[in-house]
């Protein structure tokens, strides 16, 4: 599991620590769009993520209080992940970043390709 900071310089520092990495924002978006999601469905939705990384990212998000893990005592066992109120608030805070990305994605891709 990633080493988490115990003290932050600013609010943005804390937010980036919670959502940092390639997959966490995509996990949050998937839970926002679909509500409670089982592990297998989440893995299928996030093309390219390994099972190990998905488990690690979900555990970190759960540890941060952003994701809730519900285990149903059935045969076979069923586990669902959903956003907590803190996770919903975080998704709302990320919406402007998503809008910025939509507006400037082509420019970012072009600059990264060295064309600009």
N, C-alpha and C positions, 0 to 999 in steps of 0.2 A: 504494500500500500504506500502511496506517496506520503512524503513527510509534509505535514501541514504547518503553516506558520502559526505562531501563537500571538503575534502582534502584527498589525498592519499599519502602513504609513497613511493610507487613505481608504475611503470606501471602495474605490475602483480596484485597489490592490486586493481587497477581500473578495470581491466579485470575480475577478480574474482567477484567483486561487480556486474558487469553487467550480468554475466552468472551464478552467484551463484544460487544454488537450484537444485532440482532434474529434473525439466522439461525444463528449458530454453535452454540447449544445444540440447535437443531433438526437441524442437520447431524450433530452428535455422536450424538443420539438415533437418527437414521436409520441411521447406521453401526453403532450398538450393536444395534439390532433386526435388521437385515438382513445384517450382516457386510460383506464386500467389495461395493461398489456401483459401477456404471458411472455416468459423468457424466450421461447422458441419463435414467437411472432416478432419480437424485438430483434432477434438475431437475423431473421429473414429480411426484415425491413432495412436493416443497416448493412447493406452490401459491403463486404470486405472486412468487417470486424471479426476478430477471432473470439471464440467463446471465452478464453481466458481474459482478454481485454474487456469484453462486455461485462463479465462478472466483476472485475476489478473496478471499472467505472461506476457500475451500479452500486457497489459497496461504498465507494467514496461518496457518491451522491446521497446515499442513505445515511451515512455517517454525518454528513453535513446538514441533514434534516430536510433535504430537498425532495427526496424520493421516499415513498413508503413501500415496504415489501410486505405483502400479505400472503401467508402460507395457509392453504386450506387443507385440513386434515381429511383427505379423501384417498381413495385408492384408484388410480395412481395419484400421488401428491400433486397439487396444483399450486403454483406460485404466480402471483400477479404483482406488477409494479405500477404505481400511480404517483402523481405529483401530490405533495403536501401543500398546504396553503403557502408555505415559504417558497416552494417550487413554482407555484402559480405566480406569485409575486415576482420571482426571478424571471420567469418567461415574459411577463409583462414589461419588465425592465429591459429585456433583450430585444423587444419589438423594434425600437428605434434603430438599433444596430442592424437588424434584418432589413429595415427600409433603406438604410444607408447602403447596405450591400447590394440590394436590388438596383439602386440608382447608379452605383459606381462600379459594379462587378466587371463590366466590359473594360473599363479604364484600368482597373487593377490587373486584370488578365493581360492586357496589352503591355502594360509597363513591366510586368514580371517576365514577359516573353522578350523584353528588350526592344520593343518596336517603337515605343513612344519617343 
